[in-house]
Amino acid sequence: MAVPKQKQSHSRTTKRRSQHKISSPAINACPVCHSPRRPHRVCPSCGTYAGREVLAPEQHGHSHD
């Protein structure tokens, strides 16, 4: 069984781990309203998905009645 001959230094360990970072999520433009949205999700501003309206668009007035 292969075993390392010496302990790897902290410097080498952190150099290796420097590449283990989270990438930013992909953002595409909505084909209908051109606002930014995540791919394969309903557009939060216009409520469309795959060229058809799925949800009613969000209203900015918040009425809790």
mmCIF file as gemmi writes it, N, C-alpha and C atoms, coordinates in Angstrom:
data_model
loop_
_atom_site.group_PDB
_atom_site.id
_atom_site.type_symbol
_atom_site.label_atom_id
_atom_site.label_alt_id
_atom_site.label_comp_id
_atom_site.label_asym_id
_atom_site.label_entity_id
_atom_site.label_seq_id
_atom_site.pdbx_PDB_ins_code
_atom_site.Cartn_x
_atom_site.Cartn_y
_atom_site.Cartn_z
_atom_site.occupancy
_atom_site.B_iso_or_equiv
_atom_site.pdbx_formal_charge
_atom_site.auth_seq_id
_atom_site.auth_asym_id
_atom_site.pdbx_PDB_model_num
ATOM 1 N N . MET Axp A 1 ? 0.846 -1.17 0 1 0 ? 1 A 1
ATOM 2 C CA . MET Axp A 1 ? 0 0 0 1 0 ? 1 A 1
ATOM 3 C C . MET Axp A 1 ? 0.896 1.24 0 1 0 ? 1 A 1
ATOM 4 N N . ALA Axp A 2 ? 0.59 2.22 -0.836 1 0 ? 2 A 1
ATOM 5 C CA . ALA Axp A 2 ? 1.404 3.427 -0.924 1 0 ? 2 A 1
ATOM 6 C C . ALA Axp A 2 ? 1.1 4.347 0.249 1 0 ? 2 A 1
ATOM 7 N N . VAL Axp A 3 ? 2.164 4.761 0.941 1 0 ? 3 A 1
ATOM 8 C CA . VAL Axp A 3 ? 2.043 5.646 2.095 1 0 ? 3 A 1
ATOM 9 C C . VAL Axp A 3 ? 3.036 6.794 1.909 1 0 ? 3 A 1
ATOM 10 N N . PRO Axp A 4 ? 2.636 8.041 2.173 1 0 ? 4 A 1
ATOM 11 C CA . PRO Axp A 4 ? 3.59 9.139 2.048 1 0 ? 4 A 1
ATOM 12 C C . PRO Axp A 4 ? 4.75 8.978 3.019 1 0 ? 4 A 1
ATOM 13 N N . LYS Axp A 5 ? 5.953 9.315 2.567 1 0 ? 5 A 1
ATOM 14 C CA . LYS Axp A 5 ? 7.145 9.158 3.392 1 0 ? 5 A 1
ATOM 15 C C . LYS Axp A 5 ? 7.23 10.219 4.482 1 0 ? 5 A 1
ATOM 16 N N . GLN Axp A 6 ? 6.76 11.446 4.174 1 0 ? 6 A 1
ATOM 17 C CA . GLN Axp A 6 ? 6.807 12.519 5.157 1 0 ? 6 A 1
ATOM 18 C C . GLN Axp A 6 ? 5.469 13.23 5.214 1 0 ? 6 A 1
ATOM 19 N N . LYS Axp A 7 ? 5.239 13.909 6.335 1 0 ? 7 A 1
ATOM 20 C CA . LYS Axp A 7 ? 4.037 14.718 6.503 1 0 ? 7 A 1
ATOM 21 C C . LYS Axp A 7 ? 4.103 15.901 5.54 1 0 ? 7 A 1
ATOM 22 N N . GLN Axp A 8 ? 2.977 16.201 4.908 1 0 ? 8 A 1
ATOM 23 C CA . GLN Axp A 8 ? 2.943 17.348 3.999 1 0 ? 8 A 1
ATOM 24 C C . GLN Axp A 8 ? 2.858 18.634 4.817 1 0 ? 8 A 1
ATOM 25 N N . SER Axp A 9 ? 3.617 19.643 4.433 1 0 ? 9 A 1
ATOM 26 C CA . SER Axp A 9 ? 3.685 20.88 5.213 1 0 ? 9 A 1
ATOM 27 C C . SER Axp A 9 ? 2.373 21.649 5.12 1 0 ? 9 A 1
ATOM 28 N N . HIS Axp A 10 ? 2.163 22.554 6.076 1 0 ? 10 A 1
ATOM 29 C CA . HIS Axp A 10 ? 0.956 23.391 6.083 1 0 ? 10 A 1
ATOM 30 C C . HIS Axp A 10 ? 0.901 24.261 4.842 1 0 ? 10 A 1
ATOM 31 N N . SER Axp A 11 ? 2.046 24.725 4.399 1 0 ? 11 A 1
ATOM 32 C CA . SER Axp A 11 ? 2.104 25.582 3.213 1 0 ? 11 A 1
ATOM 33 C C . SER Axp A 11 ? 1.613 24.838 1.971 1 0 ? 11 A 1
ATOM 34 N N . ARG Axp A 12 ? 2.085 23.61 1.791 1 0 ? 12 A 1
ATOM 35 C CA . ARG Axp A 12 ? 1.657 22.828 0.629 1 0 ? 12 A 1
ATOM 36 C C . ARG Axp A 12 ? 0.174 22.463 0.729 1 0 ? 12 A 1
ATOM 37 N N . THR Axp A 13 ? -0.293 22.179 1.926 1 0 ? 13 A 1
ATOM 38 C CA . THR Axp A 13 ? -1.699 21.828 2.123 1 0 ? 13 A 1
ATOM 39 C C . THR Axp A 13 ? -2.598 23 1.76 1 0 ? 13 A 1
ATOM 40 N N . THR Axp A 14 ? -2.242 24.199 2.215 1 0 ? 14 A 1
ATOM 41 C CA . THR Axp A 14 ? -3.081 25.361 1.911 1 0 ? 14 A 1
ATOM 42 C C . THR Axp A 14 ? -2.989 25.758 0.446 1 0 ? 14 A 1
ATOM 43 N N . LYS Axp A 15 ? -1.84 25.517 -0.186 1 0 ? 15 A 1
ATOM 44 C CA . LYS Axp A 15 ? -1.727 25.774 -1.629 1 0 ? 15 A 1
ATOM 45 C C . LYS Axp A 15 ? -2.664 24.869 -2.417 1 0 ? 15 A 1
ATOM 46 N N . ARG Axp A 16 ? -2.749 23.615 -1.993 1 0 ? 16 A 1
ATOM 47 C CA . ARG Axp A 16 ? -3.645 22.669 -2.659 1 0 ? 16 A 1
ATOM 48 C C . ARG Axp A 16 ? -5.104 23.055 -2.435 1 0 ? 16 A 1
ATOM 49 N N . ARG Axp A 17 ? -5.433 23.444 -1.203 1 0 ? 17 A 1
ATOM 50 C CA . ARG Axp A 17 ? -6.817 23.768 -0.872 1 0 ? 17 A 1
ATOM 51 C C . ARG Axp A 17 ? -7.266 25.119 -1.404 1 0 ? 17 A 1
ATOM 52 N N . SER Axp A 18 ? -6.361 25.916 -1.915 1 0 ? 18 A 1
ATOM 53 C CA . SER Axp A 18 ? -6.747 27.237 -2.417 1 0 ? 18 A 1
ATOM 54 C C . SER Axp A 18 ? -7.666 27.137 -3.626 1 0 ? 18 A 1
ATOM 55 N N . GLN Axp A 19 ? -7.653 25.986 -4.305 1 0 ? 19 A 1
ATOM 56 C CA . GLN Axp A 19 ? -8.509 25.797 -5.477 1 0 ? 19 A 1
ATOM 57 C C . GLN Axp A 19 ? -9.891 25.268 -5.114 1 0 ? 19 A 1
ATOM 58 N N . HIS Axp A 20 ? -10.106 24.927 -3.854 1 0 ? 20 A 1
ATOM 59 C CA . HIS Axp A 20 ? -11.395 24.375 -3.419 1 0 ? 20 A 1
ATOM 60 C C . HIS Axp A 20 ? -12.332 25.511 -3.025 1 0 ? 20 A 1
ATOM 61 N N . LYS Axp A 21 ? -12.729 26.3 -3.972 1 0 ? 21 A 1
ATOM 62 C CA . LYS Axp A 21 ? -13.592 27.442 -3.677 1 0 ? 21 A 1
ATOM 63 C C . LYS Axp A 21 ? -14.922 27.29 -4.409 1 0 ? 21 A 1
ATOM 64 N N . ILE Axp A 22 ? -15.908 27.952 -3.914 1 0 ? 22 A 1
ATOM 65 C CA . ILE Axp A 22 ? -17.235 27.893 -4.51 1 0 ? 22 A 1
ATOM 66 C C . ILE Axp A 22 ? -17.29 28.88 -5.663 1 0 ? 22 A 1
ATOM 67 N N . SER Axp A 23 ? -17.8 28.425 -6.801 1 0 ? 23 A 1
ATOM 68 C CA . SER Axp A 23 ? -17.952 29.327 -7.941 1 0 ? 23 A 1
ATOM 69 C C . SER Axp A 23 ? -19.289 30.056 -7.825 1 0 ? 23 A 1
ATOM 70 N N . SER Axp A 24 ? -19.374 31.208 -8.448 1 0 ? 24 A 1
ATOM 71 C CA . SER Axp A 24 ? -20.612 31.977 -8.393 1 0 ? 24 A 1
ATOM 72 C C . SER Axp A 24 ? -21.673 31.304 -9.266 1 0 ? 24 A 1
ATOM 73 N N . PRO Axp A 25 ? -22.953 31.412 -8.885 1 0 ? 25 A 1
ATOM 74 C CA . PRO Axp A 25 ? -23.997 30.749 -9.655 1 0 ? 25 A 1
ATOM 75 C C . PRO Axp A 25 ? -24.153 31.384 -11.033 1 0 ? 25 A 1
ATOM 76 N N . ALA Axp A 26 ? -24.538 30.573 -12.002 1 0 ? 26 A 1
ATOM 77 C CA . ALA Axp A 26 ? -24.739 31.066 -13.364 1 0 ? 26 A 1
ATOM 78 C C . ALA Axp A 26 ? -25.998 31.932 -13.419 1 0 ? 26 A 1
ATOM 79 N N . ILE Axp A 27 ? -25.917 33.021 -14.153 1 0 ? 27 A 1
ATOM 80 C CA . ILE Axp A 27 ? -27.057 33.92 -14.314 1 0 ? 27 A 1
ATOM 81 C C . ILE Axp A 27 ? -27.23 34.21 -15.791 1 0 ? 27 A 1
ATOM 82 N N . ASN Axp A 28 ? -28.431 33.998 -16.298 1 0 ? 28 A 1
ATOM 83 C CA . ASN Axp A 28 ? -28.77 34.277 -17.69 1 0 ? 28 A 1
ATOM 84 C C . ASN Axp A 28 ? -29.807 35.387 -17.737 1 0 ? 28 A 1
ATOM 85 N N . ALA Axp A 29 ? -29.971 35.975 -18.92 1 0 ? 29 A 1
ATOM 86 C CA . ALA Axp A 29 ? -31.007 36.987 -19.11 1 0 ? 29 A 1
ATOM 87 C C . ALA Axp A 29 ? -32.314 36.302 -19.495 1 0 ? 29 A 1
ATOM 88 N N . CYS Axp A 30 ? -33.4 36.779 -18.944 1 0 ? 30 A 1
ATOM 89 C CA . CYS Axp A 30 ? -34.725 36.253 -19.276 1 0 ? 30 A 1
ATOM 90 C C . CYS Axp A 30 ? -35.024 36.605 -20.741 1 0 ? 30 A 1
ATOM 91 N N . PRO Axp A 31 ? -35.497 35.659 -21.547 1 0 ? 31 A 1
ATOM 92 C CA . PRO Axp A 31 ? -35.774 35.976 -22.957 1 0 ? 31 A 1
ATOM 93 C C . PRO Axp A 31 ? -36.96 36.912 -23.15 1 0 ? 31 A 1
ATOM 94 N N . VAL Axp A 32 ? -37.824 37.036 -22.151 1 0 ? 32 A 1
ATOM 95 C CA . VAL Axp A 32 ? -39.008 37.896 -22.29 1 0 ? 32 A 1
ATOM 96 C C . VAL Axp A 32 ? -38.72 39.313 -21.799 1 0 ? 32 A 1
ATOM 97 N N . CYS Axp A 33 ? -38.25 39.44 -20.543 1 0 ? 33 A 1
ATOM 98 C CA . CYS Axp A 33 ? -38.075 40.777 -19.965 1 0 ? 33 A 1
ATOM 99 C C . CYS Axp A 33 ? -36.604 41.18 -19.838 1 0 ? 33 A 1
ATOM 100 N N . HIS Axp A 34 ? -35.694 40.278 -20.16 1 0 ? 34 A 1
ATOM 101 C CA . HIS Axp A 34 ? -34.247 40.53 -20.147 1 0 ? 34 A 1
ATOM 102 C C . HIS Axp A 34 ? -33.69 40.882 -18.765 1 0 ? 34 A 1
ATOM 103 N N . SER Axp A 35 ? -34.381 40.515 -17.707 1 0 ? 35 A 1
ATOM 104 C CA . SER Axp A 35 ? -33.83 40.713 -16.366 1 0 ? 35 A 1
ATOM 105 C C . SER Axp A 35 ? -33.009 39.471 -15.996 1 0 ? 35 A 1
ATOM 106 N N . PRO Axp A 36 ? -32.033 39.579 -15.092 1 0 ? 36 A 1
ATOM 107 C CA . PRO Axp A 36 ? -31.219 38.413 -14.746 1 0 ? 36 A 1
ATOM 108 C C . PRO Axp A 36 ? -32.004 37.382 -13.966 1 0 ? 36 A 1
ATOM 109 N N . ARG Axp A 37 ? -31.759 36.117 -14.296 1 0 ? 37 A 1
ATOM 110 C CA . ARG Axp A 37 ? -32.415 35.013 -13.595 1 0 ? 37 A 1
ATOM 111 C C . ARG Axp A 37 ? -31.523 33.788 -13.675 1 0 ? 37 A 1
ATOM 112 N N . ARG Axp A 38 ? -31.749 32.824 -12.768 1 0 ? 38 A 1
ATOM 113 C CA . ARG Axp A 38 ? -30.998 31.57 -12.777 1 0 ? 38 A 1
ATOM 114 C C . ARG Axp A 38 ? -31.523 30.69 -13.914 1 0 ? 38 A 1
ATOM 115 N N . PRO Axp A 39 ? -30.664 29.873 -14.547 1 0 ? 39 A 1
ATOM 116 C CA . PRO Axp A 39 ? -31.128 29.01 -15.624 1 0 ? 39 A 1
ATOM 117 C C . PRO Axp A 39 ? -32.096 27.936 -15.133 1 0 ? 39 A 1
ATOM 118 N N . HIS Axp A 40 ? -33.035 27.563 -15.964 1 0 ? 40 A 1
ATOM 119 C CA . HIS Axp A 40 ? -34.031 26.518 -15.713 1 0 ? 40 A 1
ATOM 120 C C . HIS Axp A 40 ? -34.927 26.838 -14.525 1 0 ? 40 A 1
ATOM 121 N N . ARG Axp A 41 ? -35.216 28.118 -14.319 1 0 ? 41 A 1
ATOM 122 C CA . ARG Axp A 41 ? -36.111 28.536 -13.245 1 0 ? 41 A 1
ATOM 123 C C . ARG Axp A 41 ? -37.075 29.585 -13.768 1 0 ? 41 A 1
ATOM 124 N N . VAL Axp A 42 ? -38.2 29.736 -13.091 1 0 ? 42 A 1
ATOM 125 C CA . VAL Axp A 42 ? -39.185 30.749 -13.459 1 0 ? 42 A 1
ATOM 126 C C . VAL Axp A 42 ? -38.589 32.125 -13.19 1 0 ? 42 A 1
ATOM 127 N N . CYS Axp A 43 ? -38.8 33.058 -14.096 1 0 ? 43 A 1
ATOM 128 C CA . CYS Axp A 43 ? -38.288 34.417 -13.93 1 0 ? 43 A 1
ATOM 129 C C . CYS Axp A 43 ? -39.043 35.083 -12.773 1 0 ? 43 A 1
ATOM 130 N N . PRO Axp A 44 ? -38.323 35.613 -11.777 1 0 ? 44 A 1
ATOM 131 C CA . PRO Axp A 44 ? -39.016 36.214 -10.638 1 0 ? 44 A 1
ATOM 132 C C . PRO Axp A 44 ? -39.705 37.527 -10.97 1 0 ? 44 A 1
ATOM 133 N N . SER Axp A 45 ? -39.277 38.231 -12.013 1 0 ? 45 A 1
ATOM 134 C CA . SER Axp A 45 ? -39.883 39.531 -12.307 1 0 ? 45 A 1
ATOM 135 C C . SER Axp A 45 ? -41.104 39.423 -13.225 1 0 ? 45 A 1
ATOM 136 N N . CYS Axp A 46 ? -41.064 38.546 -14.246 1 0 ? 46 A 1
ATOM 137 C CA . CYS Axp A 46 ? -42.214 38.481 -15.163 1 0 ? 46 A 1
ATOM 138 C C . CYS Axp A 46 ? -43.009 37.177 -15.028 1 0 ? 46 A 1
ATOM 139 N N . GLY Axp A 47 ? -42.462 36.159 -14.352 1 0 ? 47 A 1
ATOM 140 C CA . GLY Axp A 47 ? -43.204 34.924 -14.099 1 0 ? 47 A 1
ATOM 141 C C . GLY Axp A 47 ? -43.293 33.994 -15.289 1 0 ? 47 A 1
ATOM 142 N N . THR Axp A 48 ? -42.385 34.096 -16.257 1 0 ? 48 A 1
ATOM 143 C CA . THR Axp A 48 ? -42.43 33.215 -17.421 1 0 ? 48 A 1
ATOM 144 C C . THR Axp A 48 ? -41.373 32.133 -17.327 1 0 ? 48 A 1
ATOM 145 N N . TYR Axp A 49 ? -41.646 31.009 -17.981 1 0 ? 49 A 1
ATOM 146 C CA . TYR Axp A 49 ? -40.689 29.92 -18.1 1 0 ? 49 A 1
ATOM 147 C C . TYR Axp A 49 ? -40.932 29.238 -19.433 1 0 ? 49 A 1
ATOM 148 N N . ALA Axp A 50 ? -39.891 29.04 -20.208 1 0 ? 50 A 1
ATOM 149 C CA . ALA Axp A 50 ? -39.949 28.381 -21.525 1 0 ? 50 A 1
ATOM 150 C C . ALA Axp A 50 ? -40.924 29.092 -22.457 1 0 ? 50 A 1
ATOM 151 N N . GLY Axp A 51 ? -40.968 30.417 -22.381 1 0 ? 51 A 1
ATOM 152 C CA . GLY Axp A 51 ? -41.778 31.199 -23.311 1 0 ? 51 A 1
ATOM 153 C C . GLY Axp A 51 ? -43.248 31.333 -22.95 1 0 ? 51 A 1
ATOM 154 N N . ARG Axp A 52 ? -43.682 30.787 -21.828 1 0 ? 52 A 1
ATOM 155 C CA . ARG Axp A 52 ? -45.091 30.931 -21.44 1 0 ? 52 A 1
ATOM 156 C C . ARG Axp A 52 ? -45.178 31.413 -19.994 1 0 ? 52 A 1
ATOM 157 N N . GLU Axp A 53 ? -46.287 32.074 -19.664 1 0 ? 53 A 1
ATOM 158 C CA . GLU Axp A 53 ? -46.461 32.614 -18.314 1 0 ? 53 A 1
ATOM 159 C C . GLU Axp A 53 ? -46.891 31.495 -17.381 1 0 ? 53 A 1
ATOM 160 N N . VAL Axp A 54 ? -46.118 31.285 -16.332 1 0 ? 54 A 1
ATOM 161 C CA . VAL Axp A 54 ? -46.379 30.223 -15.377 1 0 ? 54 A 1
ATOM 162 C C . VAL Axp A 54 ? -46.974 30.801 -14.101 1 0 ? 54 A 1
ATOM 163 N N . LEU Axp A 55 ? -46.402 31.913 -13.63 1 0 ? 55 A 1
ATOM 164 C CA . LEU Axp A 55 ? -46.873 32.583 -12.424 1 0 ? 55 A 1
ATOM 165 C C . LEU Axp A 55 ? -47.338 33.985 -12.772 1 0 ? 55 A 1
ATOM 166 N N . ALA Axp A 56 ? -48.219 34.519 -11.951 1 0 ? 56 A 1
ATOM 167 C CA . ALA Axp A 56 ? -48.606 35.918 -12.106 1 0 ? 56 A 1
ATOM 168 C C . ALA Axp A 56 ? -47.429 36.782 -11.689 1 0 ? 56 A 1
ATOM 169 N N . PRO Axp A 57 ? -47.143 37.859 -12.407 1 0 ? 57 A 1
ATOM 170 C CA . PRO Axp A 57 ? -46.007 38.704 -12.03 1 0 ? 57 A 1
ATOM 171 C C . PRO Axp A 57 ? -46.178 39.273 -10.632 1 0 ? 57 A 1
ATOM 172 N N . GLU Axp A 58 ? -45.051 39.426 -9.922 1 0 ? 58 A 1
ATOM 173 C CA . GLU Axp A 58 ? -45.063 39.961 -8.561 1 0 ? 58 A 1
ATOM 174 C C . GLU Axp A 58 ? -45.474 41.427 -8.576 1 0 ? 58 A 1
ATOM 175 N N . GLN Axp A 59 ? -46.329 41.792 -7.652 1 0 ? 59 A 1
ATOM 176 C CA . GLN Axp A 59 ? -46.713 43.19 -7.476 1 0 ? 59 A 1
ATOM 177 C C . GLN Axp A 59 ? -45.845 43.776 -6.391 1 0 ? 59 A 1
ATOM 178 N N . HIS Axp A 60 ? -45.37 45.011 -6.59 1 0 ? 60 A 1
ATOM 179 C CA . HIS Axp A 60 ? -44.474 45.627 -5.608 1 0 ? 60 A 1
ATOM 180 C C . HIS Axp A 60 ? -45.216 46.138 -4.386 1 0 ? 60 A 1
ATOM 181 N N . GLY Axp A 61 ? -46.513 46.359 -4.473 1 0 ? 61 A 1
ATOM 182 C CA . GLY Axp A 61 ? -47.274 46.788 -3.306 1 0 ? 61 A 1
ATOM 183 C C . GLY Axp A 61 ? -47.612 45.592 -2.443 1 0 ? 61 A 1
ATOM 184 N N . HIS Axp A 62 ? -47.125 45.564 -1.226 1 0 ? 62 A 1
ATOM 185 C CA . HIS Axp A 62 ? -47.374 44.446 -0.343 1 0 ? 62 A 1
ATOM 186 C C . HIS Axp A 62 ? -48.611 44.736 0.51 1 0 ? 62 A 1
ATOM 187 N N . SER Axp A 63 ? -49.707 44.114 0.165 1 0 ? 63 A 1
ATOM 188 C CA . SER Axp A 63 ? -50.91 44.257 0.966 1 0 ? 63 A 1
ATOM 189 C C . SER Axp A 63 ? -51.22 42.899 1.604 1 0 ? 63 A 1
ATOM 190 N N . HIS Axp A 64 ? -51.296 42.874 2.891 1 0 ? 64 A 1
ATOM 191 C CA . HIS Axp A 64 ? -51.52 41.635 3.622 1 0 ? 64 A 1
ATOM 192 C C . HIS Axp A 64 ? -52.972 41.501 4.054 1 0 ? 64 A 1
ATOM 193 N N . ASP Axp A 65 ? -53.885 41.994 3.28 1 0 ? 65 A 1
ATOM 194 C CA . ASP Axp A 65 ? -55.32 41.906 3.621 1 0 ? 65 A 1
ATOM 195 C C . ASP Axp A 65 ? -55.937 40.65 3.093 1 0 ? 65 A 1
